[in-house]
């Protein structure tokens, strides 16, 4: 798994938004965060992209909901979606305006 993660670092897509406007987009850091998770560096993955774990939880739950059709699954998915959006926007605002 670690060898796979090291190989992925060479093939990461560049952020066209960052190249064009010289600021991070709301998705900047997600690829590197997934790479950190595959390497077992879980804290570094969180610092790179704070929404990574809630995104993984949301997509995992979505896959299970599609398979098993939970009674109120759509409400839980919507709640996870709102949680992810709030984490992503808060992280973006913090990185863009408060840290620099």
DSSP file (Angstrom, degrees, kcal/mol; ACC not computed):
  #  RESIDUE AA STRUCTURE BP1 BP2  ACC     N-H-->O    O-->H-N    N-H-->O    O-->H-N    TCO  KAPPA ALPHA  PHI   PSI    X-CA   Y-CA   Z-CA
    1    1 A X     >        0   0    0      0, 0.0     4,-2.1     0, 0.0     5,-0.1   0.000 360.0 360.0 360.0 -40.1    0.0    0.0    0.0
    2    2 A X  H  >  +     0   0    0      1,-0.2     4,-2.4     2,-0.2     5,-0.2   0.889 360.0  52.2 -66.6 -38.5    2.8    2.4    0.8
    3    3 A X  H  > S+     0   0    0      1,-0.2     4,-1.8     2,-0.2    -1,-0.2   0.890 108.7  51.2 -63.5 -38.2    4.5    1.7   -2.5
    4    4 A X  H  > S+     0   0    0      2,-0.2     4,-1.7     1,-0.2    -2,-0.2   0.914 110.1  49.4 -63.2 -43.0    1.2    2.5   -4.3
    5    5 A X  H  X S+     0   0    0     -4,-2.1     4,-1.2     1,-0.2    -2,-0.2   0.884 109.1  51.7 -65.8 -38.8    1.0    5.8   -2.4
    6    6 A X  H  < S+     0   0    0     -4,-2.4     4,-0.5     1,-0.2    -1,-0.2   0.876 110.2  49.7 -65.6 -35.5    4.5    6.7   -3.3
    7    7 A X  H >< S+     0   0    0     -4,-1.8     3,-0.8     1,-0.2     4,-0.3   0.816 104.2  59.4 -71.1 -30.6    3.8    6.0   -6.9
    8    8 A X  H >< S+     0   0    0     -4,-1.7     3,-1.6     1,-0.2    -1,-0.2   0.818  91.1  69.0 -67.6 -30.6    0.6    8.2   -6.8
    9    9 A X  G >< S+     0   0    0     -4,-1.2     3,-0.7     1,-0.3    -1,-0.2   0.807  96.0  55.1 -59.1 -29.2    2.6   11.3   -5.8
   10   10 A X  G <  S+     0   0    0     -3,-0.8    -1,-0.3    -4,-0.5    -2,-0.2   0.665 110.2  45.6 -77.1 -16.2    4.1   11.3   -9.2
   11   11 A X  G <  S+     0   0    0     -3,-1.6    -1,-0.2    -4,-0.3    -2,-0.2   0.133  76.1 135.7-117.0  19.6    0.7   11.4  -11.0
   12   12 A X    <   -     0   0    0     -3,-0.7     2,-0.2    -4,-0.2    -3,-0.0  -0.455  56.2-118.0 -71.6 140.9   -1.2   14.0   -9.1
   13   13 A X        -     0   0    0     -2,-0.1     2,-0.1     1,-0.1    18,-0.1  -0.540  27.2-120.0 -76.3 140.0   -3.2   16.4  -11.1
   14   14 A X        -     0   0    0     -2,-0.2     2,-0.8     1,-0.1     3,-0.1  -0.472  25.9-110.6 -76.5 153.7   -2.3   20.1  -10.8
   15   15 A X     >  -     0   0    0      1,-0.2     4,-2.2    -2,-0.1     5,-0.2  -0.768  24.8-165.5 -86.6 111.8   -4.9   22.5   -9.6
   16   16 A X  H  > S+     0   0    0     -2,-0.8     4,-2.1     1,-0.2     5,-0.2   0.836  88.2  56.6 -67.2 -32.4   -5.8   24.7  -12.6
   17   17 A X  H  > S+     0   0    0      2,-0.2     4,-3.1     1,-0.2     6,-0.4   0.936 109.5  45.0 -62.5 -46.5   -7.5   27.2  -10.3
   18   18 A X  H  > S+     0   0    0      1,-0.2     4,-1.7     2,-0.2    -2,-0.2   0.884 113.2  50.5 -66.5 -38.4   -4.3   27.7   -8.3
   19   19 A X  H  < S+     0   0    0     -4,-2.2    -1,-0.2     2,-0.2    -2,-0.2   0.869 118.1  39.3 -65.7 -35.8   -2.2   27.9  -11.4
   20   20 A X  H  < S+     0   0    0     -4,-2.1    -2,-0.2    -5,-0.2    -3,-0.2   0.931 132.7  20.0 -80.2 -48.0   -4.5   30.5  -12.9
   21   21 A X  H  < S-     0   0    0     -4,-3.1    -3,-0.2     2,-0.2    -2,-0.2   0.487  93.9-127.0-106.1  -5.6   -5.4   32.7   -9.9
   22   22 A X  S  < S+     0   0    0     -4,-1.7     2,-0.3    -5,-0.4    -4,-0.2   0.769  76.2 100.7  62.8  28.7   -2.5   31.8   -7.5
   23   23 A X  S    S-     0   0    0     -6,-0.4    -2,-0.2     0, 0.0    -1,-0.2  -0.975  78.9 -98.7-135.4 153.8   -4.9   30.9   -4.7
   24   24 A X        -     0   0    0     -2,-0.3     2,-0.1    -3,-0.1    72,-0.0  -0.351  32.7-137.9 -67.4 148.1   -6.0   27.5   -3.4
   25   25 A X    >   -     0   0    0     -2,-0.0     3,-0.9     1,-0.0    -1,-0.1  -0.410  33.8 -95.1 -92.8 179.6   -9.4   26.2   -4.5
   26   26 A X  T 3  S+     0   0    0      1,-0.2    66,-0.1    -2,-0.1    65,-0.1   0.634 125.4  46.9 -73.4 -11.7  -11.9   24.5   -2.1
   27   27 A X  T >  S+     0   0    0      2,-0.0     3,-2.0    65,-0.0     4,-0.3   0.446  79.1 126.3-106.0  -2.5  -10.5   21.1   -3.2
   28   28 A X  T <  S+     0   0    0     -3,-0.9    -4,-0.0     1,-0.3     0, 0.0  -0.360  73.7  25.8 -61.3 128.4   -6.8   21.8   -3.0
   29   29 A X  T 3> S+     0   0    0     -2,-0.1     4,-2.3    20,-0.1    -1,-0.3   0.233  86.9 108.3 104.8 -11.5   -5.1   19.2   -0.8
   30   30 A X  H <> S+     0   0    0     -3,-2.0     4,-2.3     2,-0.2     5,-0.2   0.921  80.7  46.5 -66.5 -43.5   -7.6   16.4   -1.3
   31   31 A X  H  > S+     0   0    0     -4,-0.3     4,-2.1     1,-0.2    -1,-0.2   0.932 115.2  46.3 -63.4 -45.0   -5.2   14.3   -3.5
   32   32 A X  H  > S+     0   0    0      1,-0.2     4,-2.3     2,-0.2    -1,-0.2   0.866 110.4  54.7 -65.8 -34.9   -2.3   14.8   -1.2
   33   33 A X  H  X S+     0   0    0     -4,-2.3     4,-2.2     2,-0.2    -1,-0.2   0.917 108.0  48.2 -64.4 -43.7   -4.6   14.0    1.8
   34   34 A X  H  X S+     0   0    0     -4,-2.3     4,-2.2     1,-0.2    -1,-0.2   0.880 110.3  53.1 -62.9 -37.1   -5.6   10.7    0.2
   35   35 A X  H  X S+     0   0    0     -4,-2.1     4,-1.5     1,-0.2    -2,-0.2   0.909 107.7  50.6 -63.5 -42.0   -1.9   10.0   -0.4
   36   36 A X  H  X>S+     0   0    0     -4,-2.3     5,-2.7     1,-0.2     4,-0.6   0.896 108.7  52.1 -62.3 -40.0   -1.2   10.6    3.2
   37   37 A X  H ><5S+     0   0    0     -4,-2.2     3,-1.1     1,-0.2    -2,-0.2   0.921 108.0  50.8 -63.1 -42.8   -4.0    8.2    4.3
   38   38 A X  H 3<5S+     0   0    0     -4,-2.2    -1,-0.2     1,-0.3    -2,-0.2   0.807 110.4  50.2 -65.3 -27.7   -2.6    5.5    2.0
   39   39 A X  H 3<5S-     0   0    0     -4,-1.5    -1,-0.3    -5,-0.2    -2,-0.2   0.554 119.4-112.4 -83.6  -8.6    0.9    6.0    3.6
   40   40 A X  T <<5S+     0   0    0     -3,-1.1     2,-1.2    -4,-0.6    -3,-0.2   0.598  76.9 131.8  87.9  12.1   -0.7    5.8    7.1
   41   41 A X     >< +     0   0    0     -5,-2.7     4,-1.7     1,-0.2    -1,-0.2  -0.668  23.0 163.4 -97.6  79.1   -0.1    9.4    8.0
   42   42 A X  H  >  +     0   0    0     -2,-1.2     4,-1.7     2,-0.2    -1,-0.2   0.840  69.6  49.1 -73.4 -36.1   -3.6   10.1    9.3
   43   43 A X  H  > S+     0   0    0      2,-0.2     4,-2.3     1,-0.2    -1,-0.2   0.917 111.4  50.4 -69.1 -42.6   -2.9   13.3   11.2
   44   44 A X  H  > S+     0   0    0      1,-0.2     4,-2.0     2,-0.2    -2,-0.2   0.868 107.8  55.0 -62.2 -35.9   -1.1   14.8    8.2
   45   45 A X  H  X S+     0   0    0     -4,-1.7     4,-2.1     2,-0.2    -1,-0.2   0.906 108.1  48.6 -63.8 -41.2   -4.0   13.9    6.0
   46   46 A X  H  < S+     0   0    0     -4,-1.7    -2,-0.2     1,-0.2    -1,-0.2   0.923 112.2  47.7 -65.2 -43.8   -6.4   15.8    8.3
   47   47 A X  H  < S+     0   0    0     -4,-2.3     3,-0.3     1,-0.2    -1,-0.2   0.840 111.6  51.3 -66.8 -31.6   -4.2   18.9    8.3
   48   48 A X  H  < S+     0   0    0     -4,-2.0     2,-0.2     1,-0.3    -1,-0.2   0.912 135.8   0.8 -70.5 -42.7   -3.8   18.8    4.6
   49   49 A X    ><  -     0   0    0     -4,-2.1     3,-2.0    -5,-0.2    -1,-0.3  -0.757  66.2-163.2-150.3  96.1   -7.6   18.6    3.9
   50   50 A X  T 3  S+     0   0    0     -3,-0.3     3,-0.5     1,-0.3     4,-0.3   0.716  86.9  57.6 -59.0 -24.7   -9.8   18.6    7.1
   51   51 A X  T 3> S+     0   0    0      1,-0.2     4,-2.3     2,-0.1    -1,-0.3   0.431  76.7  99.8 -85.8   3.3  -13.0   17.2    5.3
   52   52 A X  H <> S+     0   0    0     -3,-2.0     4,-2.1     1,-0.2    -1,-0.2   0.885  82.6  44.5 -60.9 -42.1  -11.3   14.1    4.1
   53   53 A X  H  > S+     0   0    0     -3,-0.5     4,-2.3    -4,-0.2    -1,-0.2   0.882 114.4  47.9 -73.9 -36.8  -12.6   11.8    6.8
   54   54 A X  H  > S+     0   0    0     -4,-0.3     4,-2.3     2,-0.2    -1,-0.2   0.838 111.3  52.4 -72.3 -30.4  -16.2   13.1    6.7
   55   55 A X  H  X S+     0   0    0     -4,-2.3     4,-2.7     2,-0.2     5,-0.2   0.920 109.9  48.2 -66.2 -43.6  -16.1   12.8    2.8
   56   56 A X  H  X S+     0   0    0     -4,-2.1     4,-2.3    -5,-0.2    -2,-0.2   0.918 112.8  48.8 -61.9 -42.7  -14.9    9.1    3.1
   57   57 A X  H  X S+     0   0    0     -4,-2.3     4,-2.6     2,-0.2    -2,-0.2   0.910 111.7  49.5 -63.1 -42.1  -17.7    8.5    5.7
   58   58 A X  H  X S+     0   0    0     -4,-2.3     4,-2.5     1,-0.2    -2,-0.2   0.935 113.6  44.2 -64.5 -46.8  -20.3   10.1    3.4
   59   59 A X  H  X S+     0   0    0     -4,-2.7     4,-2.2     2,-0.2    -1,-0.2   0.862 113.7  51.2 -69.3 -33.9  -19.3    8.2    0.3
   60   60 A X  H  X S+     0   0    0     -4,-2.3     4,-2.2    -5,-0.2    -2,-0.2   0.941 112.5  45.8 -64.6 -46.9  -19.1    4.9    2.3
   61   61 A X  H  X S+     0   0    0     -4,-2.6     4,-2.8     1,-0.2    -2,-0.2   0.895 110.3  54.9 -62.3 -39.2  -22.6    5.5    3.7
   62   62 A X  H  X S+     0   0    0     -4,-2.5     4,-2.5     2,-0.2    -1,-0.2   0.917 107.8  48.9 -59.9 -44.4  -23.8    6.4    0.3
   63   63 A X  H  X S+     0   0    0     -4,-2.2     4,-1.6     2,-0.2    -1,-0.2   0.917 113.2  46.7 -62.3 -43.1  -22.6    3.1   -1.2
   64   64 A X  H  X S+     0   0    0     -4,-2.2     4,-3.2     1,-0.2     5,-0.3   0.891 111.6  51.9 -65.8 -38.0  -24.2    1.2    1.6
   65   65 A X  H  X S+     0   0    0     -4,-2.8     4,-2.4     1,-0.2    -2,-0.2   0.897 108.1  51.3 -65.5 -39.7  -27.5    3.1    1.2
   66   66 A X  H  < S+     0   0    0     -4,-2.5    -1,-0.2    -5,-0.2    -2,-0.2   0.863 117.0  40.9 -64.0 -34.2  -27.5    2.4   -2.5
   67   67 A X  H  < S+     0   0    0     -4,-1.6    -2,-0.2    -5,-0.2    -1,-0.2   0.917 130.2  23.8 -78.4 -45.5  -27.1   -1.3   -1.7
   68   68 A X  H  < S-     0   0    0     -4,-3.2    -3,-0.2    -5,-0.1    -2,-0.2   0.509  90.2-136.1-106.3  -6.4  -29.4   -1.7    1.3
   69   69 A X     <  -     0   0    0     -4,-2.4    -4,-0.1    -5,-0.3    -3,-0.1   0.946  23.0-148.6  50.1  64.6  -31.9    1.2    0.9
   70   70 A X    >   -     0   0    0     -5,-0.1     3,-0.9     1,-0.1     4,-0.3  -0.285  16.2-119.6 -60.7 147.8  -32.0    2.4    4.5
   71   71 A X  T 3  S+     0   0    0      1,-0.3     3,-0.2     2,-0.1    -1,-0.1   0.926 108.7  17.2 -59.6 -50.9  -35.3    3.9    5.5
   72   72 A X  T >> S+     0   0    0      1,-0.2     4,-1.5     2,-0.1     3,-0.6  -0.047  88.9 122.7-111.1  29.7  -34.0    7.4    6.4
   73   73 A X  H <>  +     0   0    0     -3,-0.9     4,-2.7     1,-0.2     5,-0.2   0.847  68.2  59.0 -62.0 -36.3  -30.7    7.1    4.5
   74   74 A X  H 3> S+     0   0    0     -4,-0.3     4,-2.1    -3,-0.2    -1,-0.2   0.851 104.7  51.0 -63.6 -33.9  -31.4   10.2    2.3
   75   75 A X  H <> S+     0   0    0     -3,-0.6     4,-2.2     2,-0.2    -1,-0.2   0.894 111.2  47.4 -69.4 -39.6  -31.7   12.4    5.4
   76   76 A X  H  X S+     0   0    0     -4,-1.5     4,-2.6     2,-0.2    -2,-0.2   0.910 112.0  49.9 -67.9 -41.8  -28.4   11.1    6.8
   77   77 A X  H  X S+     0   0    0     -4,-2.7     4,-2.4     2,-0.2    -2,-0.2   0.912 110.8  49.9 -62.5 -42.0  -26.6   11.6    3.5
   78   78 A X  H  X S+     0   0    0     -4,-2.1     4,-2.4     2,-0.2    -2,-0.2   0.905 110.8  49.9 -63.0 -41.5  -28.0   15.1    3.3
   79   79 A X  H  X S+     0   0    0     -4,-2.2     4,-2.3     2,-0.2    -2,-0.2   0.911 111.8  47.6 -62.7 -43.0  -26.8   15.8    6.8
   80   80 A X  H  X S+     0   0    0     -4,-2.6     4,-2.6     2,-0.2    -2,-0.2   0.872 110.1  53.9 -65.3 -36.4  -23.3   14.5    5.9
   81   81 A X  H  X S+     0   0    0     -4,-2.4     4,-2.6     2,-0.2    -2,-0.2   0.940 110.0  46.0 -61.9 -47.7  -23.4   16.6    2.8
   82   82 A X  H  X S+     0   0    0     -4,-2.4     4,-2.3     1,-0.2    -2,-0.2   0.890 112.0  52.1 -62.9 -39.7  -24.1   19.8    4.8
   83   83 A X  H  X S+     0   0    0     -4,-2.3     4,-2.2     2,-0.2    -1,-0.2   0.932 111.1  47.2 -61.2 -45.9  -21.4   18.8    7.3
   84   84 A X  H  X S+     0   0    0     -4,-2.6     4,-2.8     1,-0.2     5,-0.2   0.916 111.0  50.6 -63.4 -44.2  -18.9   18.4    4.5
   85   85 A X  H  X S+     0   0    0     -4,-2.6     4,-2.6     1,-0.2     5,-0.3   0.914 111.0  49.2 -60.9 -42.4  -19.8   21.6    2.8
   86   86 A X  H  X S+     0   0    0     -4,-2.3     4,-2.2     2,-0.2    -1,-0.2   0.900 113.1  46.7 -66.4 -39.0  -19.4   23.5    6.1
   87   87 A X  H  X S+     0   0    0     -4,-2.2     4,-2.5     2,-0.2    -2,-0.2   0.923 114.1  48.1 -66.8 -43.8  -16.0   22.0    6.8
   88   88 A X  H  X S+     0   0    0     -4,-2.8     4,-2.4     2,-0.2    -2,-0.2   0.927 114.7  44.3 -64.1 -45.8  -14.8   22.6    3.3
   89   89 A X  H  X S+     0   0    0     -4,-2.6     4,-2.6    -5,-0.2     5,-0.2   0.915 114.6  49.0 -67.3 -42.9  -15.9   26.3    3.3
   90   90 A X  H  X S+     0   0    0     -4,-2.2     4,-2.4    -5,-0.3    -2,-0.2   0.917 113.0  47.8 -62.2 -43.0  -14.6   26.9    6.8
   91   91 A X  H  X S+     0   0    0     -4,-2.5     4,-2.8    -5,-0.2     5,-0.2   0.911 111.8  50.2 -63.4 -42.7  -11.3   25.4    5.9
   92   92 A X  H  X S+     0   0    0     -4,-2.4     4,-2.7     2,-0.2     5,-0.3   0.928 112.1  46.6 -61.8 -46.7  -11.1   27.4    2.7
   93   93 A X  H  X>S+     0   0    0     -4,-2.6     4,-2.6     2,-0.2     5,-0.9   0.908 113.6  49.4 -63.2 -41.8  -11.8   30.7    4.4
   94   94 A X  I  X>S+     0   0    0     -4,-2.4     5,-2.0    -5,-0.2     4,-1.0   0.938 115.3  42.9 -63.1 -47.4   -9.3   29.9    7.1
   95   95 A X  I  <>S+     0   0    0     -4,-2.8     5,-0.5     3,-0.2    -2,-0.2   0.897 121.0  40.8 -65.1 -40.5   -6.6   29.0    4.6
   96   96 A X  I  <5S+     0   0    0     -4,-2.7    -2,-0.2    -5,-0.2    -3,-0.2   0.907 131.3  14.5 -78.7 -43.3   -7.3   31.9    2.3
   97   97 A X  I  <5S+     0   0    0     -4,-2.6    -3,-0.2    -5,-0.3    -2,-0.1   0.755 127.3  38.7-109.8 -28.1   -7.9   34.8    4.7
   98   98 A X  I  <<S+     0   0    0     -4,-1.0    -3,-0.2    -5,-0.9    -4,-0.1   0.815 114.6  43.8 -99.2 -32.9   -6.8   34.0    8.2
   99   99 A X  I   <       0   0    0     -5,-2.0    -4,-0.1     1,-0.2    -3,-0.1   0.887 360.0 360.0 -82.4 -39.7   -3.5   32.1    7.8
  100  100 A X      <       0   0    0     -5,-0.5    -1,-0.2    -6,-0.3    -2,-0.1   0.498 360.0 360.0 -75.1 360.0   -1.9   34.2    5.2
